[in-house]
């Protein structure tokens, strides 16, 4: 017998909840026990939904470590969505132009809940370490210039809520106490863009600027990552001006 609309909707909600928990968790995935505890579902129901998602390749199961992680089909969906008429599509030419003009690593970040996620990037002539690593990597909002550039232009109440939620994770970063994050927020709001001169990763600098939606709220950021050794007077300001030009074009296409 087919499930009722209510039952089908409930099942879909539960599946989406489990996918969210796995996507927001460690890169190594999550165990059945962890997902049961976080979701509040009983073990049998949780196990049945997870097996169904594995069957559809939305999840992958590591039998040796008994962990679930996002499956291959999720990457296919993500790639197709990214190349659609959305943010990545609007920004890809700008990323490429910035990379060509400077030879630096350029990246597009976007906010997802309390995180900043790398949606797209172009690697520079010199391979540099970045906080998020490859496309799909994330950091808590408050860590790194791409993240700070978005956080700085939210209202104060939302900033406070996010930083309190991320307090424990931010403490894992090098020299990033809460008072310093607030200082970076204020500086970024005044300057119009965020800067990090080797404070989070020694020898590696970054500059990023927010992309706003039609209501003036930050939805993403465009930025550079480069070696601190390259910085001379006017260097950072020049890169910020290049970002401003591309972001003006991106926002005009919204």
N, C-alpha and C positions, 0 to 999 in steps of 0.2 A: 504494500500500500504506500502511495507517495506521502511524504511528510507534509504536514500542514504548513501554511505560510508562516505561522508563528514558530513552529519547530524548525523549519528551514532557515528562518532568519536568525534564530538563536544559535544554530549550528554554525552559520556563517560568521556571526559575531565572535563565537568562541575560537574559530579557526583564525580569524583576523587578529584576535588578541594574542594568540600563541605566536603568530608570525611577528607581531610587533615586539614581543618579549625577546624573541631570538634575534631579530634585527638590531635591537637596542642593546643587546648584551655583548659578551666577550666574542672576539673573533673566533675563538675555539668552539663556540656553540654553547648549548645548555643541556643539562641532563633532564630526564623525565622528572626526577624528584624536584629539581629547581623550578621547573615549569608548573608542576602541581602546586607547589608552595606559593608561587607568584600569582597564578591564575585563580586559585581557590577551587578548581575543578577536582573531582575525584580522580584517582589514578586510572581507573578503567576508561573513563570518558576521555581524559587527556591523551592516553596512549592510543585510543582508537582514532582520534582526530589527527594526531601526529603521523600515524601510519598512513592515513588517507592522503595527507599532504606529501609524504614521501612518495607514495604511489603516483602522484601527479607531478613529481619532480620539483615541487615548490620548496620542499625541504630535502636535505640529504642526511642520512644517519651514519655516524661513525660507530660501527658495531664494537670495535676494539675498545674505544674510550667511552662508549655509551652516551654519545652526545649528538644533538641535532643542530644543524646549521642551515642557512639558506641554500636552496638547491639551484641547479643549473638553469631551470626555467625562469627563476626570478631575475637572473642576470640578463637573460634574453628579453624579458619584459622591460627591464630597466633600460637596456640599450635602445629598444624601439621607442620607448617613451621619451628618452633623452634626445633623439633625433627628430622628434615631432616639432610642432609649431610652439615650442615652449621656451623656457629660459636658456637652456643649453644651445638650442638652435640659434637664438638671438645673439648669443655671446661668442660663438665659436670663431667667427671672423675677427672679432676684436682681440681675442686671445692670440690668434695666429699673427695678427699685425703687430701686437706688442712684443711677441717673441721675436719676430723678424727685425723690428727696429732696435731692440736692445740686446738680443742674444741671451736674455735671462729666462728663468723658469717663470711661467705665468700660470695662474690658477683661478678658477671660479668656485667660490664657496657659497653655500646656501644654508639657511637655518632650518633645522628639523627638531621641533620640541626644544630641548635644552642643549642641543648639539649644533656644531658647525661642520658640514659635510662637504668634502671635495667632490664637486659634480663634474669638473673637467679641468684639464691642465695641459700645458705644452712644456716639455722639458727643455732647459736651456743648454747652451754650449758646454757649460761646466755643470757636472752633476752635483747637486747640493741636497743636503738632508732637509726634509720638511716635516712639520709636526704631524701632518695627516698621511704622509707617504703617498701611495697611489690613489687613483680615482676611487671613490667609495670610502676612503678613510675619513675619520672624524675626530674632533676634539670637543670637549665641553665648551660652551659659550663662555668667554672670558679668557681663553688661552689662545694667544697668537693674534697678529694684526687682522687677518681675515675675519676672525670671530669678533674681536673688539670693535672693528669698524661697523659691524651690524648692531652689536649690543649698545654702542654709544648713542644710537639714535632712536632707541625705544624709550618709552616714558619711564620715569624713575621708579614707579611702583613695580613695573614688569622687570626692570633691571634687578631690583632688590630680590624679587621672587626667584629669578633665574640664578642669581649668585648664591642665594641661600641653598637652593636645590643642588647646585654644583660644588658647594664648598669642599666636600670631601675629595672629589675628583681633582679639583684645582690644586689642592694641597700636594698632589703627586708631582706637580710640575716644578721645575727649578725656579726658586726665588719668585713665587707668585702668591703672596698673601693677599687677603681680601682688600686691605687698604691700598695695596699697589694697583689692583684691578680697578678700583674706583678712581684712582689717579689717572690711569690710562684712559678710562672712559671720558673723564673731564677734558683731558688734553685732546683726545680724538674729536670730541664734539666741537671744541674751539677751533681746531686746525682743519677739520673736514676729512681727515684720513688718519689711519692708524699706522704707527711705526714701531718696529722692534729692531734694535741694534745689538744683536747677539746676546740678548738677555735670557732667552729660553733655550737656544742652541748656540753654544759658543762659536763665534766666527761666522754665524749665519744671520743675515738681516732680512727684513721684509717690510713692505709697505702695501697697504690695501685701502680701498675706498668702497663705501656702500653703494649698492644699486637700489634705488627706491621704486616703489610702485606708484600708481596714480594718486594714491592718498598721501604720499610722502613717507610711508613706512618702509624700513629696510627689509628687503627680501633676499638679498644676496650680496656678495662682494667680489670685486676683481682685484687681483694683487700680483706683486712680484716677490720672488725670493732670490737672494743674491749673496755674494760674499761680502762680509764687512770690509774687507781690504779694498774694495772698489770705491768706497765712499769718500768723496771729496766735497768741498763746499758747493752747494747747489744741486748735488746728485739726487738726493731724495726728493727735493722739490720738483726737479725735472721729471722724475718718474711719476710723481703725483699728477703733474700736468698731463702726461700721456694717458694716465688712467681716466682723468676727468674728460678728456676728449672722447675716448671710447665709450665711457658710461653715458655721456650725453646722447650718443648715437643709439645705444641700447635702450635707454629710457624712452627715446622718441619713437621706438618701434613697438612699445608695449600696447 
